[in-house]
Amino acid sequence: MPLLALIPALPLTGFLVLFLGGRRFSRNVIAGIGAGSVIASAVFTLLWGIRFLQSPPAGGAWTQSLWQWFRVESLSVGIDLRLDALSLLFVFIITFVGALIHIYSVAFMRQDRDYARFFASMNLFVCSMLLLVMADNLVLLYLGWEGVGLCSYLLIGFWYEKPANCYAANKAFYITRIGDTAMAIGLFLLFKELGTLSIPGILNQAPQHFARSASYSTLIPLLLLAGGIGKSAQLPLQTWLPDAMAGPSPVSALIHAATMVTAGVYLIARMHGLFLLSPMAMSVTAVIGAITLFIAGCSALVQTDIKRILAYSTISQIGYMFLALGVGAWSAAIFHFFTHAFFKALLFLAAGVVIEALHHEHNIFKMGGLRQKMPLLFYTFLSGAASLAALPLITAGFFSKDQILWYAWSAGNGNILLWAIALAGAFITACYSTRLLLVVFWGEAKTPVGKFGGRLIYLPLITLAALSLISGFIEWPHNILHLTLFSDELQQVLPATILQENHPPEFLLQGIAATATIAGIYMGYHWYYPITGRIYRWQAGTRMLAFRSFLLDGWKFDQLYRTLFIQPFLYLTRINKNDVFDRVYSGIARGSVSLNRLFSASQNGSLRWYIAAVLIGILFIVTLQLLL
């Protein structure tokens, strides 16, 4: 059995070295430690993954117990790692995509004055995420869960000199904390009911236990779902992710596209045994995913900041994963996570190149004409955008999204309404993907293009572009080609999808989905390529401006929360500001200030007064001795 601890230990070592001594190292040494540790972790993952697939371990998993963390009465928690088909897939994405992003960052962040701090934070994030997906118990998983939250805060606010960046980091921390608190309560209830927080133990005991007592069988998965909603930026806790684009582009690619925001997907998939016991929890998961994918897609349609478009797109695509999990299409959800990691990381990294080449310009309508001036970037971006739009049969995004659309209706918990919302989301996705590509790369150049890029920038882009096209070919629709390598492997851990008895023909739904995608591409082309003035005239109407503003502000969720929660809270704090307890503390503070002034009067800087005070003191002491 391989030494599993080596996978998270390498990035952790990189973090410790850079944190303790990074300021004394040259930039080449910092890059070697920061990127090299993650690359080494990816190499070990690849080697052991091949061994895992060639010679599957007994029981379908490798486990390794390092040491006992703590023991309190009946609760014993160890640093125990587990690698099965599900965690292996996530570890591969975290390390492999993470390694490519680190290589990109070596050149992208080269001129930043906090080079060592950046790589230290990135390494700590990778370590935390690896702990999350490799944990054999929920306490260790929660440690990784909180670790990625901390690193997200550090990296979103990396350029902390700007108040807006600090605000975005705080917002992400506060909002995800809501879900984290709900998840912690769920863990307490799990231990109360089952007496263990071991993941295999929970999955084994839960069906029998909750069959006898179903008091918490719905509440616990809903609390875990709330944790996933916070981390994965789903309705109603989705508002932090668009603002999180304040961080550097490699941060957006790693944390908010490929790994951290999919932590909720992993949690639900890992705890599938609990969710299967509650039809209500499954339905809530599916409905939240469906609504989120639609509202986020609509907001992406009108954004003008290139990274915010991709941020809303991420929220929408994770909504597809939640929808698949909710209808019981477990493998389909994880397959979309697999393909999404490649094309969304690619799009964020490519967007970073565009922003830097255009002198930190984020507005897509101040771009244009990059197709001729940056052809290699254009072709890589085209691969990612085509996969995001799910262009039929030639992109990875098609194969994974087609499965979700098929199961949204035909799976056991699916229905026509969920399918219709997912289909509308597919149309919208194709439309805003086309809009983004045309506005940025076609038309006239509106901003001078500077020189930016190099081998270390384009190598990850080319690799991710290739994977955005070909990674989906390992899992084909059943009615086209019976090739199910991905789901066959995952079904060792996750249940197979159960279909309804009277489901519609798969070929029919595929044809409708492909038509929706082509129609979305055509609509984007129609509005943003041949007649550029048409879209501006259409937007000029009063009603359309109001509607566009509504979508641009993310359906006004921030304003809603400010009205419902923030303003009432501030009002109560103003009322509570001068209560009796505050008066007591204020009195203590005023007394301290008065005593300070009294004693400071004796420290006037005059040597004569100091000598006189000493003599008076001596005389006073001598007098007391004579009298007593």
C-alpha positions, 0 to 999 in steps of 0.5 A: 500500500502506498504512503497516502500521507505523502500526497498532502504532506508535500504541499504542507511542507512547501507551505511551512518552508515558504511561510517560515523562510520565504522572504530570504529566498530568491524568486526562483527558489520560491517558485521551485518550492511552491510549484514543485511541491504540488507537481511532486504530489501530482506525480505520486497521485498519477503513479498510485492512481494507475496502480489503483486502477490496475490492481484495485485494493481489497474493499475498493479502498486504501486506508492509512492511520497515521496517529490518534488525534484526540479521544474524548470518552467514546469519541476517538478521532485519528488522522486517518486517510482513505483513497477510493475511486471517488477520493482518487478522482478528486485528488487527481483534479486537485493535484493535476489542475493545481500543478498546472495553475502553479506552473502558470502562477510562476510567470503570472505572479512573477512581479508581485512583491508578495511572491512567497506569501502567494505560493505559501497560501496556495500550497496550504490551500492544496493541502487543506483540500487534499485533507478534505477529500482524503479524510476517513472521518468527518472531523478530519474532513471538517478540518480540511473544510475550514482550512480551505475557507481560511485559504480562500479568505487569504487569497481573495484578499491577497491584494489587501491594499484595496478596501474592496478586496478586503470586503470581498474576502470578509464577505466570502468568509462570513457567508460560508460561515453560515453553511459551516455552522449548519454543517457543524450542527449536523456533525453533532447530531450525527455523533449523537445518533450513531456514536461515530464520525467515521465515514464508513461507519456512518454509511454502514450504520445509518440505514439500520439506525434511521429505519428504527428512528427517523427523527433526524433522518431528514434534518441531518442531510439538510444541515450537511446540504447547507454546508455544501450550499455555502462552500459551493455558492448555491442559492441562497448563499451564492452572493460571495463568489462573484465578489471573490474575483477580486483575487488574482486570476490563478486564485480564481482558477484554483479555488473558485473553479476547479476545487474549493467550490466543488467541496459541497458536491464532494460532501453530498456524494460522499455522504450519499447514504444519508441523503438516500434515506431522505426523499425530501433532502434529495428533492431540496438538493435538486430544486436548489441546483435547478434554480441556481443554475438558471438564475446564475446563468441569467446573471452571466448573460449581462455581466461586463466584467470578464471574471464575473461572467465566469464566476456566475458561470461557475455557480450555474455549472455547480448547480447542474452538479447539485441537480444531478445529485438530487435526482440520484445521478451520482456518477453524472454529477461527478463526471461534470465536476471532472470536465468542468475542472478542466474547461473552467480553469482554462477559461479563468487562466486565459482571462488572466492573460487577457486582463494583463495583456490589456493593462488590467482591463476587465470590461469585455466591451473595452476589449476586442480584436484579440483573435489576430493579435493573440491567436494561441490564446484565442484557440485555447479560449475557444476550446474552453468556451465550446466545452462550457457551451457543451458543443455536441460530440466534440467537447467534454462539456457535452458528454457530462452535461448531456448525462445530467439533462437526460437524468434530470427527467428520466432518473428516479427523482427527476421530472419534466420541470427539472429537465426544462429548467436545465434545458433553459440553462443549457441554452443560456450557457451557450448564449453567454459563452458565445457572447463572451468569445465574440466580444473579446476576440472579434471586432475592433481592438479598443485597448492597446495590447501589451506583451504578456505570456510565455512558455510557462503561461501557455503550457498549462493553457494548451494542456487544459484546452486539450483536456477540455475537448477529449476528457469527455470521451471516456463516458459516452451516452448509452444510445450512441456508444456503450463506453462507460469507463468513468461511471463503472469505476465510480459505481464501486463507491456511489450507487448506480442511477435508477431510471423511471419506468416510463422515461422518454427516449434518450435520443429525443432528449439528446436531440432537444438538448443539442438543438438548445445549444445550437440555438443559444450559440446562434442567438449569441452570434445574432446579437453580438456579431453581425449588427453590433448596434442592435443589442445596444438599441435593444438594451436602451429601453427603460424596462430593459435597462431595469431588467438588465440592472436587476440581473447585473446585480445578481437578482438583487440578493445582496440588497435583499440581505442588506434589508432583511439582516444587515440593517436590522442588525445595525439598528439593534446595535445602535439601540444596544450601544448605551445599555447599562453594561456599556455604561459600566464598562465606559465608567471603568474606562473613564476611571482608568483615564482619570487615574492615568492623568493623575499619575502622569502628572508626577512624571513632568520631566523635572529632575528637581521634583523627582529628587524631592519626591524621593527624599519625601518618600525616604523621610516618610518611611523613616518617620513611620519606623520611628513612630512604630 
